[in-house]
Amino acid sequence: MKSPLHSRTGSWEGDFNDYVHAAQAAGRLVVQPRMGMADPAAMRAGLEAVRDSTATTVGTLTLDSYTRVGDEESARNAVRNHLPLNGYPITVLPTDVTADVLTGAGSMPVQVRHGSARPGPIFRAMIANQLDTSEGGPVSYCLPYGRVPLAESVSAWRDATAMLAAASPGRAHLETFGGCMLGQLCPPSMLVAISALEALFFAESGIRSVSLSYAQQTHADQDVGALRALDALADRLLPDDVTRHLVMYTYMGVFPATNQGAGRLLTQSAISAVRGGAGRLIVKTAAEAHRIPTVSENIEALEIAATAAALQHRTQAGEPDGTRSTHWSADADEILDEAQTLVSAVLQGGEDIGTALVRAFRRGILDVPFCLHEDNLGETQGFIDDDGRLRWASTGRLPLARSAPREPFRSDELLEMLNTVAEAADAEAARLGAEPHRTVIVGSGPRGIAVLERLATRLIQQPPEQPQEIVLIDPVEVGCGRIWRTRQSPHLLMNTVAGEVTMFSGPATGDGTPAPGAGPSLGQWWEATGDPDASVNGFAPRALYGRYLRFVVDTVAAHLPAGSRLRRITGRVATVEPIADVGRRLVRLAPGAEELPDRRAGQDAKPVPAPQQFDADYVVLTTGHARPQSPPPWLDVITGTSTRTLPADSVADLPVDQIAPGQTVGTLGLGLSFYDLVAVLTVGRGGRFVRDDDVLTYRPSGREPRIVGGSRSGVPLLARGHNQKPIDFRYQATLFTPERMTALRAEKGRLDLRTDLWPWLLAEMTLVHHETCARVDRRPEAAAAIRRCVQGVDDADEALRRLRELATAAGLPEQDGLDLDRLRAPFRGRQFTDAADFRVALIDLIDADLRQARRGNVGSPLKAALDVMRDTRTAVRAAVDHGGLTARSFTEDLLGWFNPLCAALAAGPPLIRLEELLALIDAGVVDVVGPSATFRPGDGRAELHSAQVGGPGIALDHAVDARIPSPDLATDSSPLTRFLLANGTITPYRHSGSESTGGVHVTTSPFHPVGAGEAVDRQISVLGIPTEFSRWFTQVGSGRPGHWGDFVADADAIAVAALAAGPIREAAPVVLDQHQHQESELLRGGERV
Amino acid sequence: MSAHTETEHNPFDEPFAPGLMTARPDDQGEQPRRRTEPTVVLTTVSSDSHTWNLVYLELLLREWGLTVINLGAAAPDELIERTIEEHQPDGVIVSTVNGHGHLDGERLIRRLRKTAAGRRLPIIIGGKLDTEGGGDATAQRLIRAGYTAVAQDSIQPLRRLVSGIRRSRAIETAAGSMTTAVRPAPGTPQVPA
């Protein structure tokens, strides 16, 4: 049965040219493999793999040699007896089998490739299978390969072409193979002429959709000129109603011996294709020097070529018209001139084009160098001149300027020419390979250092042959970054206990000497410093974490294996852009960058000016929190008053000295930044907390300002439960698991957060809540029964129903304590008469929260349940990352509801902060104005006031936005971000058709940026906060001891990608497959089609 | 037998395949110019459409002083047989690189060895003969089928063939005879003059 999906060129609606033109308009080069398997299942799988690659592709059915020469009997025999064939035997397989094979292509067009001088039976089989796209030509599939007389090939092609055209009027598409004659040493003008003549031949036989081929030769500029000349010639020659595109072939002569050399040639061909205006590229793989490539090798080649093409498109887009990349050149002139002369001479007789071709070869008007076919005169020769261009050595009887007489080539000269391209590519690859492999990490916060640590660990485990250089760059403090810099107020603390923080991907081993992959947690390191405040359960100052981070970097530097080095640079990266023809990235630094001396050079060595730029094999962008430069939305409210505005930023970077004692500072936002601000303005100014009779009181220094905060909910971020869990504790979810979310996604496509995710998370929290209720009620059997009752339940509502039923039946206390929306906004709908009225309610609320927090995250059912929100982040990520939600759910549920809920309930400060807040309120230093708080113009000064609290607002000397801004590319002032956006390397993540978010669009691990035209740059990773929205909850600043978690796994995946990247990637090792082994070839004179 | 010895002892530092394209003949010294130059048929097998190997070998053999009848791509067995009958060459060189040489080449030699013109003619085969890099086993099978020598990794058999042709021509000249060339003696150690 024929698949209704599959109509001729896949289910693509337009014809083949429409497909290529659409891709071209979008800045993409269509790439296509050579691929043919005898086994239909393998053939289908091959098409699927091509279809599913990240490149824009055309699928290929390459036919086997028997079918090519019309030996159907042998092909049939091979199929019947399961003998290996070197291609797909389309003429002897039933149409329902082929229809099934073609379903593998989906909507991707499929081209039949064959190499036959008598293509009639093949075209008949194509028609029967509703395929309408093929290639070849009366000259190009006759002269190079066999013994069929040219006149016979011409008449066979004429009949077959007319048949195909009639079967599929307007849609049938043929590509000329004439631009590939013999693969090498045929000067471009002859290739262009034959390619154009074959296109004319097709048009004369009724074909209205053609492509014209040209194979990469010896010189990039000459190839670009040839493509331009081919286009111009086709424009003159072909009727107006014939549509066309140009197709480039990666070099078809002797191929480089090394993977790197082969990759370089492939990359070059993609770049030349784009420069020359070709819409499609037939790729070649590194393996082809030795054997038929595997599917995965083909896919890799397709993606390398597509990436190189996308980069070239991007480069050209940024150039003024007529620059070197694309302009009409002397090469184009010369080639067009010669090709036009040849074509005119061929067409002079006025007879039909087929007859004219036969006559032209007989008279030597066309004569292909080194072609042994008896209908080819063989009086011409090509050669590679001193500048690397392919030219005529002898023009024989061609109607071209007579070449200077010269001796025929000797065998060794021929050999040298045949190997020129391969040897040059290998030599260039070797030159590049001798440079150190370089990974540049932009931003040395925890994310960057995590990548560094994994790079080092992997380098130690498997020392590479190539020298390695890792360049760590940070604008503020290299080794720890701005947020964790070592010089900042000691009163700014972390929010995670020190024992739960580590930057080593494994625990200390052996004698405990720290090394990459095996080192102490922050808590262990802190205790080892002898600091009396050190405690694994304590909250370390951020500056101390900065010192720990620098210790990690020092450890890495000291342990890198021989041949590897770490360079540390304090400076700002200005640009990162592709060096397309080398396949590296150029990283330019802004002026003034300094390099720290190599550790081994001695501690007292001074920083030296850093290099202005680096060539990088891989760039890791871990730039962390951006510094927003846009004015706060409420600025116009403040403008015109005497109140001063402080920028929204990390508190460590606020100019708090501008706030004088006794002044009033108002903040919007009561989250972690609010607590930071309070700390630096109170204890940071000499105040002290004193505990007396278990009551904490604040002793002011007298230098404090008055601090008034407000927010939408009016609730300061509540405390995390006192930690009662072991440092290496890891909660094992029963209901809300990453596996369940992954399965749901596979089943449903996009999820709805409210109906697909939330019920499971709520059920998991309820499970822990009720279980804890039972446990604190000293009823362990009831606790066990609660967990048991949901085992194996695959409906979240059912799980929730069972939990509630069991809790009611067991008479558990506090059953109704888990009203999350109420916890988040406890003052919603309440009106307070005045500030004092609200203050009483707030103090009650904080007291109640402190009671829960003191019971701990194991002892308080509420705090235990809220901990689940932190412990199941991996499951949330599995559901929502990389476009997991529907557009509506992403915008309304995730951004509008779930994220604020998590921020309010799953990330609290330690409870001591709440105790201190109460003490500060008692002391009259801090106050909270209430819910629904806004700034408003007042009498001279701006005011902070609450719409739910009566009485006057509070007049302010300073206004601060203490809400941590969401990452927003649109307002990010960093020159690097602006540059990457402008040149299309990064684009804002746009969720399935909804509006752009402020995050960088990245792929799945290892998180390559998705640029303009959806081009993926595989030599860059973006990790952490800038990728928020593409991913979920990226503001994680450390790993946890005892298990890797996403933080380390992400860094490790990037380390793997960085080490594998190179000027030209190494092909993955492959297992040879018998079927793909059949036609292994030594010399590739264009024999594979 | 000699051919076997050759395949076994040929050093790999002078690759024949892919050495067809990398070996540099170092022996293009003076060659005896004769009125009737020794002639070889250069061909590939019926399924092989590669020709660069034939283009190169033709140049090389000419430089070695031979007249070369180059049959081009995909020569059918009967064409090769007919050419040998018509031209009575001093030897036949079968060069194939598509990996089917072990099949097509075996069928070809059995056919040629049954003909009068081909029965005792030096016929060597070289290139990439199978898809596995089968080496000795493939070579031995082809030797048993009738080839004089098999060249998979070395150009030596080709040199020996040519020097053998020269020696037999020299003998003929000395004897004033114009009879068919004979197979070179086992273990002939030389390269062309």
Interface residues (C-beta under 8 A of the other chain):
Chain A: S65 P144 Y145 G146 R147 L182 G183 V254 R291 F370 C371 L372 H373 E374 P408 F409 R410 S411 D412 L414 L415 L418 N419 H1077 Q1078 E1079 S1080 E1081 L1082 L1083 G1085 E1087
Chain B: A17 P18 L20 M21 T22 R24 P25 S47 S49 H50 T51 W52 N53 L54 V55 Y56 L59 L60 E63 N70 G72 A73 A74 A75 P76 V97 N98 G99 G127 K128 T131 E132
